[in-house]
Amino acid sequence: MRTHHIFLTISVLSIFLSFACSKNMRATVSEQRMEEVVVYSYDSFISEWGAGPSIAKGFKAKTGYTLAFVNCGDAAQVLSKAILEKDNPQSDVLLGLDNNIAQKARSENTLEQYKPLHADEIISDELRDALGGDWMLTPYDYSKFALIYDTHSSVPAPKSLADLTKPVYAKKLILMDPRMSTPGLGFAAWTVAVFGSDYENYWRQLKSAILTMSPGWSSGYGLFTKGEAPLVISYVTSPAYHVYADNSTRYKALIFDEGHVQQVEGAGLTKGAVNSKGAKAFLDYLISDEAQNMLPIGQWMYPVNKNATLPDCYTITFDDKLKTLSYDEKAVSEAVAKIVAILSE
C-alpha cells in the first residue's frame, strides 16, 4: 500500500548521456555509477512518507551502495518503461511488479533470475508461487484488495461488489486505470473472479457508480481522503495507516462474503543491469529482517519475511479471516481492453 504524499524522485545519472566525454571522464563516471543501484519504482513507495527513504538509508549503511529511485508513476508503468528500454536497460531493479503482471514481465524478457540470500527460509511457498516460483521476481510485501469506506458518509456501506450497481452509489466510487495501476488491475481481477464470464455485464452496470478512474493509487486515494467520494479501491491494510497517523478509525476496509483477491508485490533484477552486483545486494536487503520491519509503517502492506513484526495499528486488520479468490491471469489480461471499451461507450 501506499501513502499519497508524493515526493520528488532522484534522477538517473548523466552517465547515460555522456558519449562526448574523455576516456578518463568516462571511467570516473562509470565508477560512480557502480556505486549506485537504479531502482524503477512507483510514486508512493518513494514518497516522503513511503518506505523507500528509510530503506535507502538502511541499505546505504549496510552495503555502501546508494539507491537511485526513478518514479515511473505506478507499478504497471515500471514494467512499461522497462519494456521500452530492454535493448538498452537503464535500471538495475524493477520494483512493484505484482502477481497480475508477473507473467507479462517474464514473457517480455525484462528480468534475470536471482534468488536472494535466505529467501527459501523466510518467504512462504504460497507467496513465492504467486510470482511464478522461479525467482525472476522476489516477493517483498502482500495484502488483499478491499473497498475502503468513509464511515462519515451518508451512504450505507455496500455488502458486496454487486451492491455497487445500486442507484445509491452513483458517482460514489473511485477506481484506478487497470492499464497503468496495479490496484486498478487488481479490481478488474476481483470482478472477473466474482462474476466470471458475466463480468462485462457487471461493468456496464457499475459504470454509473464510478466518479473517476485515476492513473494511479496515490492520486485516487488522495481524492478519497479529500472527501471526493466515500468509496475507493485499496487494501485491507489501508486503515492501519489512519490509525497510526491520524489516530482515527474513520476509514474502514469492507469485507465481503464473496471473497477478495490478493496482491503480492515483487522486485526483480533487470536483465542486462549495469550494476548487477549492487542490484543483487538490494534484493538481499529488501527481504532482510531490517528492511521488512520498515515496510508495515510506510508501505502499509504485510511483510513477507516470517520474522518481521507488525505494529499495534495492524490489530484492526483481519487478512487471515478473508476468503481468497483465484482467477485466470490470462482472462484478466484479456478483460482489461473490454472493460476500458465499456467505460468509453
Phi, psi and omega in degrees: 000183198206152174257156190263013174271102188270131184255157175292141182271162177275127184287156178285150184299152181287000178305328184292342183249000192269066180271343185263001183287161175289166180299319180294318179295319179300320180295319180296315180296320180298319178296320179295319180298324182286354174266357180242151173242115182272118184243117173280127186217184178252161192301316185291329180295322185257011178291169180304324183258004179277182182282338187306308182301319179293319179294320178298319180295315180294320180295319178298315181294325184281321190240339185091348178281147173260132175273129174248099180280138174241121182279114180260002181102269174234173190295326178297330178283336172301313180293318180302317180294320179295322179296318179297330186257007191295340175278346179210069188299136179254345181260163172253328182225139172253121186241135176106001179288124187252185184294344179273343179237005181300317182293323178295318178299321180293314183290334179276358175062042181262351188240157175236138184294134173202127176258115181297159179301132176067011183300320180299328185279330190248350180245132183291156177300321182301314181290320177297315182294330180299334180254017175106341176069012183249007179064022165290326175232139178253123177297142174230341173201169180199160172190172176256145177287146177205160170276133176260131189244133175275108184291350175276357181286154178275348179274147180289156178287129176294152181251001179196167174297324180299327180301332183296344180276355180287148183305330183297339182260014178302125179059032183247004187236133175251124178241175175240152182295120182292346178280337185240338189241132177291325172296325176296318177292324178296322178293320177300317178298321179299316181292324177293319180296323183276317188257351178059224183293350180268011184297329181296317178297321178299314182295328176296322178284329181286336188311319183292339181279341188278116175287313179202159174239099186284161181289336182208172183296315185302313181292320180293314180291328176297319176297321180297311182289343174277357176088017182289333178204153183273358183223140178211148175280131177201226187229157177297339181273350184302318181300337179300326177300315184290328175295316182289310188275326186246356186052044187227142173250025181300321184262129188235137173278125181273129182254123183255137180299334182291342178108173184223158176258152185254142172252132171241120181265141181227164175232144183221156176285123178295131177295127182080020181304139178296315182247071182297321181297315179293323179297317179295322177297323179292318179296323174300314184291322185301328180257007179289162178305317183299308182291320183295330176285348175275335188293317182303321176262101182130309178268332178057046174223167176282137175286152180272339182288123183298339182271351182288154180244148179262139177289165184301331182296344179278358179294343179276352179272161186211046184300326183288349181262000185268141173283127180263124182268146175252161181197167180267120182302320181297320179296322179293317179301318179290332183288331186302311181299321180292321179295314179300319179296319179298317182289342179268352183296000000 
